[in-house]
Amino acid sequence: GEKSNDTTKTHPAIKVHNYSGPLRVRISLVTKTPPYKPHPHELVGKDCKHGYYEADLQDRRVHSFQNLGIQCVKKKDVAEAISCRLQTNNNPYNISEAEVWAEEYDLNAVRLCFQASISLPTGEICPLEPVVSQPIYDNRAPNTAELKICRVNKNSGSCRGGDEIFLLCDKVQKEDIEVRFYLDSWEGKGSFSQADVHRQVAIVFRTPPYSDPHLTEPVRVKMQLRRPSDREVSEPMDF
């Protein structure tokens, strides 16, 4: 779940407002960006088939889904997987077939798409508008993984900049990473080249000069990793 951590596990959940009674729910995977096309990756677990989950649920205010997993397909199998989605009518936003095939799929990110159908007093089944979750990223992929500073050899330096810092981190892409320093309206970037990013897990850089090079007492600023392509940032640390 989105709020899971090392000690607490959460799971995807939905709540249907202004309705009480049984409902049928289908959960499938769609692309991260609109239009939300069926995604080649598939959901696996209890009540899953053809890459999606479907079940009749009893009358509860909140429905949680605890036994779902995402099975990734290889790039060479994308066409077969998408054909399966279309053949099994797993296309919640009814994207045209031409648009489904229009461009390559991002295999490092998906959204969950929730579709619910309720029973009206007349006995008629009424499908509700589908809704999507926040994006879910493959944390094994360095271009979408959560950014994290693991360790630095020192966390202080001169206000004139130029101090050499060794930073250990989770996997990053050398062409898509910055070391950002900031405080209030000031911002500076660590200076390094792609050759200074070692095996995706270490960066050797020099600190930027602070806005006031004539400090008479220490100033505490923040330092964090930032990925320019999607503006993702790590938790900051003091410097």
N, C-alpha and C positions, 0 to 999 in steps of 0.2 A: 504494500500500500504506500501511498504518497508520504505518509507521516511515519513510516517504519524507521526504527533505529536499531542499534545493536542489542538493546534489551527489550524492546516492544515491537511486536509485529502488528501491522494493521492490514486491512484488506479492502478491495474496492467495494463500495456500497451505494445503494440508491434509495431514494425515498420518493414515493408518488404522492403528491399533494392533492388534497380535496377529493380523495377516493379511499374507500375502504372495501376490501374484498380481494378475492384471488386475482392473479394476473399471470400472464405468460410473458417471460422475458427472454430476449435473445441478446447475446453479447458477441460482438465480432471485432475484428481489428480493421482500422482504416488508416489512411495516410495522415501524417502530422499536419500537413497544410491543406487548406481547402482548394478545390472541391474535395470532399472526403471520399476518396476512392477506396474500394476494397484493397486490403494489403495482402501481399503474398505470405507473410508470416501467419501462423495459425494458433488458435487457442487449443490447449489440450487439458484434459482432466475429466472428471465425472460430468456426464451430460453434454460432452462435446462431440461433435461430428462435423466432418467437412470443414474444419477450421473454425467453427463457431460453437458457442454454448447456447442451449435452449432448454428451458424447463418451466413447468407450471409451479407457481409459488403461492403459498397460503397467505391469508390476511395478516400482514404485519406492517408496522409503520416503516421500518427500515429493513432492507434486505442486504445481507453481506455475502460476498462470494469468496470462499476461502480456499478452494481447491483448483484454482486456475493457473495454468502456466503458459508461457509463450514459447512456441517452437519455431526457431528461425529456419528459413530455407536458404539454400545457397543461391548465388546469383544465377547459375546455370539452370536452376529449377523455377525461376520466377514466372516464366511464361506458362508453365504447366499449372502452377498454383493459381494464377489469375484466371486461367481458363476454368479451373474447378470452381472458383468463386462465382463466376458468371453462370456456369451450368447449374449450380445449386441455389441460384437466386440470392446469393450472399452479397448484396449491393444496396446497403440501407438508404443511400441517398440517390439511388437510381441514376447513377452517372452513366452517360452514353458509352457504348463499347468503344467508339472512336476515341473518346477522351480518356477512357481507362488505359488504353495502349499508347497514349500520346507522348509520354516521357518516362524516363527511368525512375525506378522506385528507390526511395531512401530506406535502406535495409537496417539503419541504425536507430530508427525512431518510429513509433506507432502511437495511435490513440485507441482506447477502448470506445466502442460505440454501443450504447444501450438503447434497445428498442423494447417497448412494453405495449401489450395489448390488454385492455380491460373489458369486462362484461357489462353491458348496459342493462337497465331493468327490463328492456324489451327482449333480452337474450342476445342482442346483436353484439358482435365483437368489434371493438373500436381501437384501432392502432393509434398510439400517441406519437408525437414527433420524436425522432431519434435525438439523442444528446451524446456528446463526446466528452471524454475525460481530458485532463491535461496530458501533454505528450509524455510518453514513456521512452526513455533512452536506453540503449544498450551500453552499460557501463564498461564493457570490455573494449569499446571502440574509443580511441583517444580523441577523435574529433567531436564526440558528444559526451564523453565521460564527465562526471563531477570533478571539478578542480579542487585540489587539496595540497596545501603546503605541509609537508611532513616534518621538515627540519631545516634550519639554517645554521651556518657556522658562527654567525654573530648577528645581533639585532640592534646594532648602533653604528654610527659613522659620522663623518664630518658633514657640516651643513654646506660645505663647498662641493660635496659629491666626490665621485671617483673611487670610493672604497670597493674593493673586490669582495663579492659575497658568493658563497656556495649554497645553493638551495636545492633540497631534495623534495620531490613531489610525486604524486601519482602520474600515470602516463599522460603526456601532452604531445602535440604535434609541433615540431620545431618551427614550421612556417606560420603557425596560428596561435601564438602565445605571447603575452606581455607580462612584465612585472610592474605593477602599478603602485606608486606611492601617492598618498593624498592626505590632506587635512583641510577642512572647510572648503575654501574656494581654490586652494592650491592643489596641483596635480603634477606629478613627474613620472617618467618611465625609466626603468633600469635599462642600461645600455649593454646589448649583447648581439651576437650574430647567430645564424642558424647553427654554425659549427660549435657554438658554446652550449648547445642543448645536447646532452649526452644520453644516448639510449632511451630517450623519451622520459627519463625520470630524474634528471639533474640539470640545473641551469647555473652557469657561472656568468655573473653580470657585474657591472659597476653601477653604483648608486647615482641618482641624479642630484644636481645641486638644489638645495632648498631655496625658497623664494627670498629668504633673508640670509645672505652669506655672512653676516656679521652678528650672529647670535651671541648673547652674553650668558645665556643659560640654556640647558637642554630643552628641546621641544619633542614631544611624542607624536609621531605620525603613524599612519596605518600603511601596511604593505599587503598586497594581495596579488594573486594571479588573475589575469583576464584573457579571455579568448575573443579576439576581435570579430570573428565570423558571426557569432551569435550573442556577443556581449555577456556571456556567462562569466561569473567571477567566483573566486574561492572565498572562504571565510577569511577576513583580514586578521593580521597579527600586528602587534605593536612593534615599532622600530624607532 
